[in-house]
Amino acid sequence: MRRALEVLTSLFPVWVLLGAVVALVHPPAVTWFRGPFIVAGLAVIMLGMGITLSLEDFRRAAAMPRAVGAGLAAQYAVMPLLGAAVAWAFVLPTPLAVGVILVSCCPGGTASNVVSYLARANVALSVLMTMASTFAAVAMTPLLTGWLAGTLVPVDGWGLFRSTVQVVLLPVLTGIALHHATPRLVRAVLPVAPLVSVAAIALICASIIGQSADAFRASGARLVGAVFVLHAGGFGLGYAFARALGYDVSVARTMAIEVGMQNSGLGAVLARRHFADPLTALPAAISATFHSVIGSALAGWWRVRPSGQERTTVPVPGAVDSGPPRDLVSGGER
């Protein structure tokens, strides 16, 4: 049973892509999942992330501040600037341009942890980077979106902040509390939680594509090209950034995945809540499809190409972080 759940979870790009196809062929099949359902779906995703975290994870993050900090810097420097550049280069209509910028300012996606495992990257580091960027999103996503998209449309920064607290921070903190307060319940739920998150992501994205199916067909080629370049560039620049800092191949793979994969569900919810034009949410839905497919393709390629350091290292609480070459060793397969 557990093996079947893992296989179904690892097929998340297939489910997201299938949902997008259904949304374009027969929108009513997925557009019922809208409004409060989308917000609840994202809350479930973030709660699922929270129950996997413990106080030990925060201690491990403190033991490797350079690597986690480098990932955080790449997440909120590379992607937002790349998003703004892509929106300008593809001359996207204003709502789509704002949507691309918004999704580029979101934290790393939770699916990045699955892709890091499949790619034989450093899974522990992936979890810590996702955790750090998710908490930082409470401040960084509203600030960066207001800065980069504020010249295109009015941006309610305070509203974005409140929504990010509600749909990201509170569910994650609740999950962490449950992790410690109800360990038996968490152990029972954990095998199913990743698949539930995948289903929620697929439904959110399919619903948004279905609600904007005509607009997608009208501007599909340009929008698809922009979102593809955004994520392909994120993966490539994330990898180059880590290597430039002197990190090994395994850490570079991890950072590439973290930077290239965004929390598109959060982008969709924020777009729906705070921007009048419904098309603003469309890039987030397309984003989920692309980063899933690109990430999975890279994982398959990297899985058959050893990083050169295949041993698994679990950071020790209290260890001294003395710089890029020494603070992490390749994650290997877990």
N, C-alpha and C positions, 0 to 999 in steps of 0.2 A: 504493500500500500504506500509506504513512504517513498519507495523508488518510483512508483507511478506518479506521485505528486511532484517529485523532483523533475521528472521528464516533462510533465505538463507545464511546469513553471519555466523550464529552460526554453520552451517553445514560445515565449512571450512575444517575439517579433512576429510570429505567424498569427497569433491571436489579434495583435494590433493591426496588422495588415489586412487580415480577414474582416475585422470590424470596419475598416475604412472602405473596403470593397462593398460590403453590405450597405453601408451608409450611402454610397453613391448609387447603388442599384435600386435599393428599396429603403429610402430614409425612414419611413414610419416604423421600421423594425427596431430602430435604435433611438429615435428622437424622443421617445417617451421618457428616456433617462435624461432629465434636464432639471434646471432650477435647483431645488433643495437636494435632489438626488446626487447632482454633481458635487455639491459642497460636502454632502455626507460621504460620498465615495472617496474624496480626497482625505477627509478626516480618518476614514478607515485605513487608507494607505499609510498615513503618518502615524496612526496608532500602531499599526503593524510594525513600523520601523522602531517605534519607541519600546515595544515589548522585547525587542532583541538587544536593547542597550542596558548596561548596568553601570554602577559607579566605577567598577573596574575599568570600563572603557574610557572613562574620563581620566583616570590615573594613567592609563596607557598613552593617551593623547598628550598628557603633561610630560611623559617620558620621551616624546619624540616631537618637540615643538617645531623644529626646523622643517621636517617633512610635511607635517600637517599644515604649518603656516605657508609653505611654498604652494601646496595644493590650493589653499584658500586664496592666496594672492592670484594664482592663475585663474581660478574660477571667477573671481570678481574683477579681474583686469582684462584678461584675454577675451572672454566671451562677450561681455557687454560692448567693448570697443569693436569687436568683430561684428556683432549684431548691428550696430549703428552703421558700420561701413557697408555691410551687405545690403541693408535697407536702402542706403543712398545709391550704391552701385547698380542695383536692379531697378531703380526708379519705381519702387512699389507705391501703390496708392496709400494715402495716409493711414487708414485703419490697419492695413496689412503691415506697413512699416512699423507702426507702434506695436503691433503684435509680435513682430520679429524681435524688436528691441526688448520688449517685456520678457519674452521667454529666455532671451540671452542673459537677462539679469537675475534669473531664478537660480536656486542652488542645484547641486548635483542630484541626479535622479536615483531613487532607491534601487532601480534595476541595475545600476552600475556595479553593485556588489555581486550580483549573479554573473555579469559579464566578466568581472575581474577573476572570479573563480574559474570560469570556462577558459579564460585567456592565460591561466597560470601566472597571473600577476600577484601582487601582495594583497590578499583578501583583508587582512587585519587593517592595513593602511587604508584600503578602500572604504571600509566601514567608518573609520575615524574621520576621513576626509568628508564623507557624506554627512556625518553627524555635525562636523564643524561648520560646513557650508549651510546646513539646514538651520542651525541656530543663528548663524550670522545673517541669514536671509531676512530675519525680522527687521533689521536695520538697513542692510545693503540693497535688498530688492527695491524697496520704495525710494531710497535715495538715488540709486543709479537710474531707475526708470524715470524719475522726475528730472534728472539732469539730462539724460540722453533723448527722452521723448517729449520733454516739456516744451521744446521749440515747435513741435508738431501739433500737439493738442494739450489742453489743460490737464494736468495730472494731479489727482488728489493724493498727495503723499501721505497725509495723516490717515486717510481712509485705507490706503494700501497697507500701512503699518498695522492698523487695527485688524484688518482681514488676515494678514500674515500671522499675527499672534493667535487669532481664533482658529485658523485651519491648519497651522503648522505647529506652533509652539505648544499650545495647550494639549493637542492630541499626543504629541511626542512625550511631553512631561507626564501625561496620564499613563502612557505606555510604560515609561520608566518606573513609575510608582507601582504599577501592576506587576512588573517584573520582580520587584522585591517583596510586595505585599501578598501576592498570590502565585507563588512559584509553581504549584501543581497545575493550576489553570493555564498558566503560560506554557508549561511543557506540553500540555494537551493541545493547545492552539497553534504552537509554533510550526508544526509540519504543514498545516493548512494555510497559515497566514500569507506566505509568499504568493501562492496561487490566487488567493482572494485579492491581493493587491494587483496582480497582473490583470485579473478580470475587471477590477475597478478602473484601471488605466485604459484598458481596451474600450470599455463602455463610455467613459468620459470622452475619449477622442472620437469614437465613432459617432456619438451623439452630436458633437460640435460640427463634424464634417457633414453629417446628415442635415443639420439645420441650415448649413450654408452650402449645400450641394451645388446649387446653380451658380453661386459666386465662385466656387472652387473650379467648376468647369470653365467659367469665363476667364479666370486669371490663373488657371492651374499651372501652365508651363513656367511662367515667371515666378510664381510663389514657390513651386516645387524646387526650381533651380536655386532660389535664394536660401531656402531652408536646408537644402542639401549642402550648399557651400558653407553655410553657418556651422553645421555639425562636422562636416569633413575637415573644415579648417580648425575647429575646436579640438578634434582628435589629434591632428597633425601638430598644431602649435603647443598643445599640452605636453605631447611627447618631447618636442624640441626644447621646451622650457625646462623640463626636468633634466634632460641630458646636458643642457647648457649650465645647469647648476651643479653638475658632477654626479648626479644620482645614477645608480645602475639601471640596467635594462628593465628589470622587474618593476622598480619604482616608476620608471618612465612610462611603462605600459599602464600602470595604475593611474598615474596622473592624466594620461591621455584619455582614459575611459571616464574619469571623473569630470574632466573639463568638457569632453565631447557630449556627455549625456546629461540633459537638464531635467528638472522636475517639471515636465510639461503640464502635468495635472494642475499644479499650482498656478502656472501661467494662464491656463484656461479659466480657472476659477476667478483669479484676479481680473482678467479681462472682462469676464461676464459681469462682475460686480461693479467695476469702476470705470468702464468705458462705454459710451452710449451706443457705438456702432458694434453690432454683433460680430462683424467680420474681424474685429480685433482678436477674437479667440481662435480664429482659424489657423494661424501659424503655429499655435501651441499644439493643436491636434495633428497637424502634418509633422511637426517636430518629433512627437512621440514615435511616429512610424519610422522616420528616418534614423533617429539616433539608435533605435532598437535594431534596425536592419544593419546599419554600419557597424555598430558595436558587436553584434553577433558575428558578422563576417570577419572582423578583425580578430575576435576571440578564436574563431576557427583557424585562422592563419597563424596566429601566435601560438596556439596550442601545439602545433606540430613543429614549431621552431623554438627550441629551448633557449632560455635567456642566458644560460651559462652559469647560473647559480640556482640550482634546483632545490636546495635544502630549505625547509620551512623554519622560520624564526618567529617566535612570539615575543614581542617586546616585554621586558621585565620592568615592573613598576619601580620607579626610583632610579632607573638607569640614566646615565648622563648622555645627553644628546650633543655630540661633539662635532657635528657637521655632516654634510651630505653623504660622503662615501661610507660613513661608519654607523649612522643612526638606524639604518634598516638594511636587512639582507633580504634577498628575493623571497617572496611568499611561497613559491612552489605550489604544488597541488595539495589540497586539504581534503 
